[in-house]
């Protein structure tokens, strides 16, 4: 397990240095890290090993989105979009897990998360520290 975590973290760090998206395989899921429109992001968190790995590299991010069912189970494979306060689309992609982190300039943002045809919108102010937003769905 320690080797897997070390490999995951080293792979993510090398991808950041190279400026390329990273995908680290962990069972049937993976962590994805990259940059879109100069916005660094990280998504994943399926399984304990991924959560530990994300926790170790997440310090540089200032926005954390969490996706869960009302009953408490985490959700993945949601579409995420982030718009600035003027409505300009900054980032749009599928989250590979229940955690999605981004590093944004200070400001106000509109976050949309879509699970199938269900969309939820939340607004957030990003400043110093970590801003957290939780999206919940009723899932059968």
N, C-alpha and C positions, 0 to 999 in steps of 0.2 A: 504494500500500500504506500509506503514511504517513497519507493521508486516511482510509482505512478504519479504521485503528487509532484515530486521533483521534476519529472519529465513534462508534466502539464505546465508547471510554472516556467521552466526553462523555455519551452516552446512558445508560450505567450510572450515572454520577454524578448526572445529573438525576433518574433513577428513585429513587435512594437519597434524594435531597433531598425528592422528592415522596412517598416512602414507598410507592411502587408497585413491583410486580415489573417487571423490565426484560428485554426480549428484544432482543438485537442480532443482526441477520442477518449471517452470514458464510458465503457460499456456500450449502451445503445444511444448515448447522448454526447453532446460536445459543447465546449465553450467557444464562443466566437468573439473575437476582438478585432477592431479595425477603426477606420476613420471615414466618415462621409461628410463632405462639405466642411472640412477642417474640424469636425466634431468627433473626438474619440468616443468610442462606445465599447461595451462589453455585454454579452448576453449569455445566459446559461443558468446553471443552478439546479439541474436535475440530478438528484442524488447527493449524498453526503460529501463525497470526494470533490465534486464540482463546487459545492458551497464553500468548502475549506479553501480550495484553490482561488476562488473569486475573492474571498475575504482577505487573502494575502496580497492581491494585486489591486484591490479596489480603492486604496487610499487616495489616489489622484482624481477620483471622480466626485462630482458634486450633486448628482441627481441619481436616485435609485428608485426604480419602478418595480413593484411586486404584483404579480398576477395570481389570483387565487379564486377558488370556488367558495361560495358562502359557507359551505360545510367545512372548509379548512384545507382542502387538497390544493396543492399548487397546480397551475396551468402553464402550458407552453404553446409554442407555435401561434402566437398572436401577432397581428400586424400592429406596429407602433409608428406613430408619426408625431413629430415635434415641430410646432410652429412658433415663431416669435410673436410678440404682442401685436405686430402689424399684420399678422396672418401669413407671413412668408414661410413656406415649407423648408425646414432646415434638414430634416432627417426622416426617412421613411424606410422601414424594413421589418422583417419578421424576427421576433425574439425567439431564440432557440431554447429558452427556458423561462422559469418563473421570475427570474431577476434580470433586469435590464438597467445598465448603468451608463451614464453619459457625462462628459465634461463640457459644460456650457459656460459662456460668459455670463456674468451677473445680469439678471433681468427677469422678466415675466414671460412665461411660456404657456401654450395650450397643448396638452398632451392628449392624443386620441389613441385608444387601444381597441382593437376589434377582434372579437372571438366569433368567427363565422360571420353572420350578418348582424350580430349584436355589437354596437359601438358604444363606448363610454368616453366621456371627455372630462378632463380635470385640468384646472389651472394651477400653476405653481410659480412661486417666486424663488429663484435660485440666487443665493448670495454665498457668504462664507459658510463653511461647514457642508454637511450633507443634507439635502432636501429629499424627503421620502414621500412617495405617492403609492397608495395601495389601490388596485382595481379589483373589485369583487364581482363575480357572476353567479347566478343561480344555474347550476349545471346538474342535469339529471344523470 
